[in-house]
Amino acid sequence: MPKSLPVSRYYDVKRDAEGQRFIDVHVTGLALLQNPLLNKTTAFTPEERLGLGLEGLIPPHVSTFEEQKQRTYLRYLQCSSDLEKHEYLRALQDRNEVLFFAVLEDHLEEMLPIIYTPTVGEAVKNYSGNYRYPRGFTVSRSDIGRIDDMLENVSVNDVRMIVATDSSAILGLGDQGFGGMAISIGKLSLYTAAGGVGPDKTLPVELDVGTNRQDLIDDPLYLGSHHKRLTGSEYDEFLDTFVEAVATRYPKAIIQWEDFSRGTAFRVLERYRKVVPSFNDDIQGTGAMALAGLISAARLKGEALKDQVFVIVGAGAAGIGVATAIRQGLMQEGLSYEDAGARIYVVDRYGLLMDGQPDLEEQQQSFVRPAAAVAGWQYAGEYPTLHETVTGAGATALLGFTGVPGLFRQETVETMLEHTPRPIVFPLSNPSSHVEARPTDLIHWTRGGAVVASGSPFPDVEYEGGRYAVGQGNNAFIFPGLGFGAVVSRAREITDNMVMAAALTLADYTAEHNAQSGGAPRVYPPISELRELSVRVAVRVARQAIEDGVCAERRVRAMNDDALEAVIRERAWEPRYLPLRRGAE
C-alpha cells in the first residue's frame, strides 16, 4: 500500500505539532454522523459542532464519554432477550464504533456470550430477517470477475485482519448461507476488543458461494444468492480470485478462514496458508484452545498431558484440529509421533476411526487405528462405539465436537472413573443447546471428580458443599492475540509453532491465575482477563514469528521481549474519542 494513502477516503489520522493524534475528516454534517468510525453522537464538542456542520443535527447537551456509556448500558439492560441485546449492540456498533467498543470492554465477561457464542448463532439464523445496515464485504458468483473494482469500494485502505467465511458449517448449525456474515462481524469485534486491532484495520467478508438449503433458496426474503453451492474447480477458482484480489488491495492483511465445511476447511487452509498469511480458527484456534485446557486440566490433577488417554468425538474440522494439536502437545512433552498418536482415539458417525471405514477423508487418515489397536476390546458392531472406545482405550479425557446434545451418557462418563479418579470431560460444541453434556450432570455423575470445560458459558456447579469451576473453552482466548501478534510482526505465514506458542501461553497464564486467585481452580482464566491474556499471547506469537523466520517487520526482529511487549501495548487500539478537525477541501 502506498504510504500516501490516508486511513480512509473519509478521514486520516494525523499528529499535531505536540505529537497528539487527531482525525482529519473529509465529510461533514449528516454524512459524518452516518459514519460509525467518526460519529461521537452527543459527545461532539461545541467547536467540532460548529466546524463540522453539526449544529442543529444533534441534541444541545455535550455528553461526557462516561455519560454516554452509562446511558448505553442502561438501555442494554432493558432488552428482554439475548438476541435483542445482540441486535442492540450491533446497532450501536453501526452507529458509533468507539462507544460500542468502550461499553464492550467495560462489560466484556457479560457481553461476550451476547456478541459471540452462543447468541451469535441466533443472529446468524435470523440475519436476513433482521438486516439493518451494511457492514463488511460480500462477493458472489455473479460479480467475482469484478472483485478488484469492488474492493476499491471499501472505504478503508489499510486492512490488516480479515475474517472470511463461506457459511457452510456455522457453529453446530450447519449451512447458514449469507447469515454467516454475522460470525465474521462478531469475530472481528473480539479482534478489536480483546486483541487491540483497530476497527478500521478489520474487514468481515462473506464469500457467497450459494447454499444447499432449499428453504433459503426458496425464501424471497433471503439476502444471499439463490443457487446451490459452488463445488469443484468453480469453487477453487472463486477463492483463488478472492485471495489474489485481497493480496493486491491489502498486501499486509491476514486472513482467518472461518466456518468452512470439514473437508473444505483443511483444503482451503493448505491451499492458501503459504500464499497469504492465513489460518483456520476452527482447526487451529480450536486445537490450541483445547490443548491449553487439557494441559491446565492435567496440571490440576497433578499429572502431565502425556499421562492422559484421549477420546475425541467428532472428526470434522474442530475434532481433527484438536487431535492434531494434542499430538503436537504430546510430542512437546517428549513422545514420538507414533507414541503420541497411540494415545488419541477419534470417534465419528460410524464409530472409532479404523482401517476400511467408509468415507474417510485425507485429514482423518493419520488418526485411523488398525485392527491390532483394538485387539481384546469388547465391541458388538463393525467398529467400536463411543462407549466401547472409552472403555477399551481406558480413556481419561473425553472431548466432544459433534453438536449432538446429550451425546455423553452417564454410563460412559462413569466408566472413566475406572481409569482415573478425575476424568477430564470437555463437551465443547456450540451453541449451548448443542452441548454433549451439561456440566452440572458431569459433576454429579463423577461425584465431583470431573474436570469440566464447555464451549459455551455455564455457571459454576455447587455439589455437596463444594464449588466446581466450569471452564469456558472459547477460541477468543487464542485468536485475538494470535492475530495481533501476526499483525505486529507482519508475519509472512502463520506457522504451526506460532499457534502452539499461543496455546502454551494460555496454559501458562491459567496456571498463573490459579496460583494468585485463591478461588476454585480453573481450566481457563476468566473472560474478564481476556485483554491482558491477548497481550501475552501476541508477544509470544510475535517472538515465535521471529524465531521461525517469517517476521517481515524489520524493526520488530531486533526487539527483545520487553521491547516487543511495549510496542504491542502501544499499538493496541483503545476506544477513546480523538479530536476531529475539518480537512482541507
N, C-alpha and C positions, 0 to 999 in steps of 0.2 A: 504494500500500500504506500503510495507516495506520501511523504511527510507533510506535504502542503494541504492534504485533505483535512477538513475540520472533523470533529467527532460526529457531527450530523449535518445534514443540509440545513437544518433549522437553528443550529447553535454550535458553539465551540466552547471549550473550557480553556481559560487563559489565566495568567497571573498578572497582578498589578505590580507597580513599582516596589511595593513592600514584600512581594512574593506571595501575596494572598490570592487564592483561587477565586475566580468569578466566572459567570456564564455570559458569554457574548451572544445575544439572541438576535435572530433574523426574522422573527414573527412577532406580532403584537396583537392586542385585543383578543377577540374571541378565538382566533387561531392559536394563540398562546395558551389560553385556558383549556383548549381541547387537546393539548399535548401533555400526556401524563408525566413525561420526563422533565417538563418545565413548570407545570402547574403547581402553585403553592396554595391554591384556593383562597381561603380567608387570611393567609399569612403574608401576603404581599405587603411590603412597606408602603407608606404614603408616597415616597419617592419613586418606587417601582410602579405604582398605580398610575402616577402622572406620566412617567416617561415611557411606559409601555402600552398606553392606551387602554387602561383597565378601569378607569374611573367610571362609576355608574354600572359596571357589569358584575360587581361582587358586593356583598354586604359591607357597610362602612366600618364595622369594628375590625381592627387588626388583631388577629388571634396570635397568641404565642404558640410555639410548637407543642408545649405541654397541654395547652387548652385543646388544640386540635386532636391530640392523641386521646385525651380524656373523652371528648365528645364522640370520637370514633369508636372507642372501646365500649362506652355505654350503649351506643346503638347496636353494636355487635351482640351484646348480652341480651338484647330484646328479640333476637332472631329465635324462632321457635323450633328449628331443626338444624341438624348438622349441615344438610345440603343448603339450607337457607343461609347459614353462616358462611359456607364456602362461596356461594354466589355473591354475598355481600362483600367479602374480602376481594373477590375477583373484580367486582365493580369498582371498589376502592383503588385497586391496582391500575385499572384502566383510566382512572380519573386523576390520581395523584400518587405517583410511584414512590416518592420519598416517604410520604406519610404511611403508605402501605407497609413498607419495609420497617419503618420505625415501630409501628404497632406490632408487627410480626415478631421483631426481635425482643420487644418488651414481654411478649406472651408466647414465646416460641414453643414451650412444652405444651401449653394449652391448645395452640393453634396448628401445630404440625399435623395432627390427625385430621384437621379440617381442610387444609390446603393440599395435603398429600394423602397417603393411605391412612385410614380406609375410605374417607369421604370422597376422595377424588374418583373412586370407582363409580359412585352415583353420578358425579358430574360428567364422566365420560359417557355413561349410558344416556344422559339427558342433554348432551352437548348441542345437538341440532335444535331441539325444542327450546333451550334456554339461551341460544346465541344472542349476544347483545352488541359486541364491539370487536372490530378486527384486531387481532394480535398474532404476531408470528408470520411465517412464510409458508405458503402452500403451493405445491406443484403437482399437476395431474398429467395423465397420459396425453390429453389434448393439447397441452401447452409446454411439454418438456423441451420441445425444439426451440422455444423462446426463453429458456431459463436464464441465459446471460442477461438479456434485457430485463427480465422480471426481477432479478436480484438487484438491479440498479434502482428499482422502485423502493427497496428497503432504505429507510432514511439514515440509518447509522452506518458508519464507514469503517469501523474497526472492531468487528465482531471477533471475540476470542473463544466463545463457548457456544456450541450448537447442540441441541438435543433433537434428534431426528427419529421419527417412528413411522412405520407403515401400518401400525394399529392392528396387526394380525394376531397378537396374543397379549392383550392388555390385562395385567394382573392375573387373576384367575377367571377372567370374564370372557376370554377368547376374542374373536374377531369383532371389533367395535367400529370399523370403518373410520370415517372422518372424526369421530369422537375422541380418538387418541390424541388429538391436539391438546386436550386438557392435561394429559400426562406430561407432554413436553413443556407446557407452561408451568405446571407445578414443580417439576424437577428444577427448572431454571430459577424459580423463586428461591429454592434452597441453595442453589449455587451462589446466589447473592446474599441471602440472609445468614447462611451458615459458612459459606466459603469465601465471601468477600469479592466475588466477581461483580463488577459494576453492571447495573441493569442495561446500560446502553452498550455493553460488550457481549450481550447474550442474544440468541435468536432461536425461538422454538420453531420446529419445522414439521409439517405433516406431509409425508410422501403418499399422496392419494393415488394408490395403485388399484383402487377399487375395493370391493368387499364381496365375500361369498355368502353374506347374509341376505337371503332373498327378501326378508321382511324390510330391510333397509333399502334395497334396490327398488322395491315396490312402493316405498313411502314417499309421497310427493314433497314432504317437508324435510326429508333427509338432505343435508347440505353437501355431501360428498358426491363423487362420481357414481352414476347409476350403472355399473357394469361389474362383471366378475373380476376377481383379482388377476393382475398380470402374473405370468409364470414364465419359467424358462429363460430363453435368450432375450425376450422382450423385457422381462423384469430386470435382468442384468444390465441391459443397455440403458434402461431408465436410470438405475443407480449409478452407472458409470458416468452418464451425462451430468447427473446431480453432483457427484463428487468432483468432477473436473471443473464445473462452474463455480462451486464453492471455493475450491483451491485457488481459482483465479481472482474472484471477488474478495475473498477473505483469506489470504495466504497464511495468517497467523492463527487461524481458528482450529480448535479441537472439536471433533465430532463424537458425541456419545450416541451410540445406536441403542434404541430403546424399544422394548416390547415387540420384537420380531418373533415369528413362529420358530419352533425348536430347531428344525433343520436349517432354515434360512438364517437364523441368528448366528450360528457358527460360520456358515459360509460367507456371510457379509463381513464378519469380523476378520476372517483370514484373507478375504479378497482385498480389503482396504487398509488394514492396520499399518502396513508399510508404505501405503500410497499417501495417506494423510494421517496425522496423529489422531488416533481414534480408539475407542474401547466400547465394550458392550456391558452396560451396568447389570443386566440380568444374568450374564455369565460371570464376568469378573468382579463386579461390585458385590453381587450376592455371595460369590465364592469367598471374597475377602472378609465380608461381614460375618459369614457363618464360621469361617476358620478362626477369626478373632474370638468369637463367642465360645467356640469349642476349647480354645486354649485357656480362656478365662474359666470355663466350667471345669476343666481338668485341674487347674490350679486350686479351685475351691475344694476339690476332692483330695488335694494333696498329691496329685498324680501329674503325669505328663500326657501330652497328646498321643504319644506313641504307645501308651498303656491302654488305649481305647480300641474297641472294635466298632465300626460304624456301619449302620444300615441307613441308606438314603432312599426314600420313596419318591418316585417321580424322576424320569430320565430325560426331561426336557432341558431347555437352556439353563435354568437355575440349578436343577439337580446335578447335571453333568458338570456345570461350572463349579459347584460346591465340591463334588467328588474330586475334581482336578485340583482345587485349592487344598483340600485335605491331604492329597497325595504329596503336593509340594511342601506342605507344612510338616508332614512326617519325614520327608527327606531332609528338611532343615534340621530335624532332631536326630539325624544320623542313619535313618533307614535307607536301604537301597530302593530303587524304583520298584523292583519286584516285591520286596517285603512290605513296602508301603501299600501297594495295590492289593496285597493279600488281606489287608485289614479293612478293606472297603467293599461293601456289598450294595449293589444298586438294584432296586426293585421297580418294575414298571407294570404296565397293564397285564402282561402275561405272567408276571411273577419275577423271580430273580433273573437278571440278565445272564443268559447262558449260551454256549455254542449251539448253533442250529435254530435259535429262536427266530421267528419271522420278523420282518420289517426293521431289522437292526440298522441304525444309522451310523455314519462314519465316526462321529464324535463319541458314540457309545462303545465302540469296539474295544478300547483299551480297558474297559471295566467289565467285559464279558468273562464269566467264570467257566472253566472247563468242568466236565462232569466229575473229574477227580477231586475238585474242590469241595464237593458236597457228598463225597463218599461217606456212608454211615449216617447221613441225615435221614430223618423220617419225614417223608412228604408224599402226599397222595396223588397229585397230578403230574403232568409232564415237567413242570418247573415249580420250585418251592414258592409258596405264597409268602406274603409279608410275615405272617405269624410264624410260619415254618422257617423262614430265613432268620428272624430274630432268635428263634430257639436254636437252630442248628449252628449259627455263626457265633453264638454266645455274645450277642450284641450288648455293648454298654452305652451306646449312643444311637439315638433314633432321630432322624430329621425328615420332615415332610415338605414336599413342593408339588403337591398334587391338585390343590384346590378342591379336594373332596372332603366335605365336613364330616367329622366323626370317624375318619378312617382309622385312627389309632384306638383300638379297642382295649377295654380294661384287661382282658386276659393277656394280651400281648405286652402291655406295659408291665403288668405284674410278673410276667416271665422274666423280664430284665432284672428283677430283684434277685433272681437266682445267679446272675453273673456279676452283680455289683450292688452294694447297698445304696449307691447314689447314681441311679441311671440319669443320663443326660437326654432330655427329650425336648426337641425343638420343632413344634408344629409351625412352620414359617410361611404358610400360604396366606395370601391376601386376596380380598379384604377379610375382615374378621368373621363374616358369615361363612367363609370357606375354610376356616381353620380345621386342621385334622383332629384336634382335641382341645378342650377348654382347659386352661391352666389350673383352675380350681379342681377339676377332676383328676388331673395328673398328680397333684399334690396329695389328694385324698387316696388315690389308688396305691401310691407308694408310701403312704403313711409319713409324709413329709420328707421322703428321701430324694425325690427327683430334683434335678437342676433344670429349670424350665426357662425357655425363651420362646416368644411368639412373634409372628410377623407384624401383626397389628397390636396396638396398645391394649393391655388388660391390667386391671388393678392387681396389686399385691394380694396374696392369699393368706387369710388367717386360718390356722389349723392347730387345734389343741394347745392354744396359748402362745403359739409361735407365729411369726410373720415371715412370709416367704416372698422374696422379691421376684417378680416376673420380668425378665429382661425383654426389651423390645428389639428384635433383630431387624433393625432398619438400615437400609442401604445408605441413608443420609449420614450415617457415621463414617462412610467411606468416600462417596463420590464428590462431595463438595471440596474436601481437602485434596483428593487425588486430582481433580480438575484444576484447582487453583495452583497447586504445585507444578502441574504441567504447563499452565499458562505462564507463571513467573519464570520458569526455566526455558520457556519456548521449546518444549520437548519435540523433537522430530518424530518421535514414536513413543507410544505408551507401552513400556516393556512389562513383561511378567514380573520382573524384580520390583518395578515401581508399584505394582498392585500389591505384591507381597509386603513391601515396606509399609503401605497403608494399613494392611491387616495387622502387622506386628505392632505398629504404633497404637492402634485401637486396643489391642490386648494389654499393652504396657500401660496405657492411660487408665484402663479399667482397674488394673492392679493398684495403681497409684491412688485412684479414687477410693477403692475399698480400704486401703491402708489408712486413709485420712478421714473417712466419713464416720466410722463408728456405728453405722446402721447395719441393716441386713445386707450381707454380701451380694454383689450384683454380677451378672454376666456381661452387662453393658452399662456404661455410665448413664446418668440422667440426660434426657434431651436438652435440659437447660444448659448443659455444658458443651453443647454442640459447636458453638463458635470457637471456643478455646481448643477443643479437640481438633477441629478442622485446621487450625493454625499448625498444630503439632504434626498432623498428617501431611500438610503441604510442605513443611520443612523437610521431613524425611523423604517425601516423594521427589522433591527438587534435588536433594542430595543424591538420591539414587539415580536420577536422570544424569547428573554429572558423572557418577561412577560408571554408568552404562554407556557413556559417550554419546548421549542423544540430546544433551543440553545445547541449544543453539544460541542462548543468551550469553555472550562473552563475558559481560560484567559479573553475572551470577557464577560462572565457572571458577572465578578467583576467590569466592567468598568462603569463609569458614561458617560453621553452623550458627554462631551468634549473629554474624552479619546477615546471613540468609534469613534467619528469623526476623531480624529487624526490618529487612526490606519487604518481607511478606506482610508483616503487621502494618507497615507504612502504606503498602499498595492496596490493602483490603479496603473496599468501599464501605463508607459509613453513611447511614441515612440522615443527612442533615441538609438543610437548605443553604445553597450558595447565593450570594448576591447576583441579581440579574441586571445586565446593562444592555441597552439597545445598541446593536451593532451598526456599523456604517452602512448606509444604503448602497 
